[in-house]
Amino acid sequence: MDSRYGNMKVVHFFAFVIVCLGLSSCNKIPDPQFTHSMEIAFDIPPSLNTIETHYILLPNTPTFLNLSLSGNGFQAEDITSIKSQNAKFFEIDQNVNLDFINSIVINAYTNDDEIELFYHENIQFGNKEDIQLLASIPELVDFMSNEFVNIEVGIRFRQFPPANFRAKVELDLSVYAE
């Protein structure tokens, strides 16, 4: 009886070692070469309803990616990948509590293509001056390699927004290059 138990321990040990070796041999995701940041300010019109998601179009938003690339010692041909990293939405003039916002989505589009950059659904109640947005997964090289990109901010309200509401989003993108 003891020898069977001892054999099972050996089998479990070798299985554990094989699993550990398999997991440790997985390729590590490379670190980005640098973070590219964009800031976009816009007005939210008064008297928007709480029933639908409202989209604010921000056409021809400059990306300034070439400036960021040259400042970090890279050229456009060096880019291998650009991914959403993090974003923050906030009000810029009146220090407003943002509890009246239920969800936010930030998209980029060119011609007929549209891609989600960041989002946050069912934002929790609480006294907040900014809302951290979650990064979406898609590859952004095709969109960000343009000098200008069209940005669309979708907002769904749980209460009516205050009049004269100015907002800003700060977007951080991870840039991978060779």
C-alpha positions in Angstrom: 0.0 0.0 0.0 2.8 2.4 0.8 4.7 1.7 -2.4 1.6 2.7 -4.5 1.2 5.8 -2.6 4.9 6.6 -3.1 4.6 5.9 -6.9 1.6 8.3 -7.1 3.7 11.0 -5.4 6.4 10.5 -8.0 3.9 10.7 -10.9 2.3 13.8 -9.4 5.7 15.4 -8.9 6.7 14.8 -12.5 3.4 16.0 -13.8 3.8 19.2 -11.7 7.4 19.7 -13.1 6.2 19.2 -16.7 3.4 21.8 -16.2 5.7 24.3 -14.6 8.3 23.9 -17.5 5.5 24.3 -20.0 4.2 27.5 -18.4 7.7 29.0 -17.9 8.6 28.4 -21.5 5.7 30.7 -22.7 6.9 33.8 -24.5 6.7 36.9 -22.5 4.8 39.8 -24.0 7.3 42.5 -24.9 7.2 45.8 -23.2 6.2 48.8 -25.4 9.0 51.1 -26.6 7.1 54.2 -25.4 3.6 55.5 -24.6 2.0 57.9 -27.0 -0.5 60.3 -25.3 -3.3 62.3 -26.8 -5.6 64.9 -25.2 -9.0 65.8 -26.8 -11.3 68.5 -25.3 -14.9 68.9 -26.5 -18.2 70.3 -25.4 -21.2 68.2 -24.4 -24.4 69.9 -25.6 -27.1 70.7 -23.0 -30.5 68.9 -22.9 -29.4 65.5 -24.0 -31.7 62.7 -22.9 -31.1 59.6 -20.7 -32.6 57.1 -23.1 -30.0 56.8 -25.8 -26.3 56.9 -26.2 -25.1 60.3 -27.6 -22.2 60.4 -30.0 -20.0 63.5 -30.2 -18.0 63.5 -33.4 -14.5 65.0 -33.3 -13.4 64.9 -36.9 -9.8 65.4 -38.1 -8.2 65.0 -34.6 -4.4 65.3 -35.0 -2.6 62.2 -33.8 0.9 63.8 -33.4 2.3 60.2 -33.7 5.1 61.3 -36.0 6.2 63.9 -33.5 6.1 61.3 -30.7 8.1 58.8 -32.9 10.9 61.3 -33.7 11.0 62.4 -30.1 11.7 58.8 -29.1 14.2 58.0 -31.9 11.9 56.0 -34.2 10.4 56.4 -37.6 7.0 55.3 -38.9 8.5 52.2 -40.6 9.8 51.0 -37.1 6.3 50.6 -35.7 5.2 47.0 -35.2 2.1 47.5 -33.1 0.0 50.1 -31.3 -2.4 49.1 -28.6 -4.8 51.0 -26.3 -3.2 51.4 -22.8 -5.4 53.5 -20.6 -7.7 56.6 -20.8 -9.3 59.1 -18.5 -12.5 61.1 -19.0 -13.0 64.3 -16.9 -14.7 67.6 -16.8 -12.4 70.6 -17.3 -14.1 73.8 -16.1 -16.4 73.4 -13.1 -15.2 70.4 -11.0 -18.4 68.5 -11.6 -19.3 65.2 -10.0 -19.6 62.7 -12.9 -22.2 60.4 -11.4 -24.7 61.4 -14.1 -22.7 59.3 -16.7 -23.7 55.7 -17.1 -21.3 54.6 -19.9 -18.6 55.9 -22.2 -17.1 54.5 -25.4 -14.3 56.1 -27.5 -14.1 55.0 -31.1 -11.8 56.0 -34.0 -12.8 55.8 -37.6 -11.6 56.4 -41.1 -13.9 56.2 -44.1 -16.0 53.0 -43.5 -13.8 51.4 -40.8 -14.5 52.0 -37.1 -12.6 50.6 -34.1 -13.2 50.8 -30.4 -10.3 52.3 -28.5 -11.7 52.5 -24.9 -14.9 51.9 -23.0 -16.5 51.8 -19.5 -20.0 50.4 -19.1 -22.3 50.6 -16.0 -20.0 53.1 -14.2 -20.5 52.8 -10.5 -22.0 55.5 -8.4 -19.7 57.5 -6.2 -18.3 61.0 -6.0 -15.9 61.1 -8.9 -14.0 63.8 -10.8 -12.7 61.5 -13.5 -13.6 58.2 -15.0 -10.9 55.6 -15.9 -11.7 53.9 -19.2 -10.8 50.3 -20.1 -8.6 49.5 -23.0 -10.0 47.6 -26.0 -8.0 44.8 -27.6 -7.7 45.8 -31.3 -4.5 46.7 -33.2 -4.4 50.4 -33.9 -1.4 50.8 -36.3 -3.7 51.4 -39.4 -5.6 54.1 -37.6 -2.8 55.9 -35.8 -0.4 55.9 -38.7 -2.6 58.7 -40.2 -1.8 62.3 -39.5 -5.5 62.9 -38.5 -8.1 60.5 -37.2 -11.8 60.9 -36.6 -12.7 60.3 -32.9 -16.2 59.6 -31.7 -17.1 59.7 -28.0 -20.3 57.9 -27.1 -21.9 58.8 -23.7 -25.0 57.4 -22.1 -26.4 59.4 -19.2 -28.3 58.2 -16.1 -29.3 61.8 -15.3 -29.3 65.0 -17.4 -25.8 66.6 -17.8 -25.2 70.1 -16.5 -25.3 73.0 -19.0 -22.1 74.2 -20.4 -20.3 70.9 -19.8 -16.7 70.8 -21.2 -15.0 67.5 -21.1 -11.6 66.1 -21.9 -10.2 62.6 -22.6 -6.6 61.7 -22.1 -5.7 58.7 -24.2 -2.5 56.7 -23.7 -1.4 54.2 -26.4 1.4 51.7 -26.2 3.8 51.8 -29.2 5.8 48.8 -30.1 8.7 49.3 -32.5 11.8 47.5 -33.8 
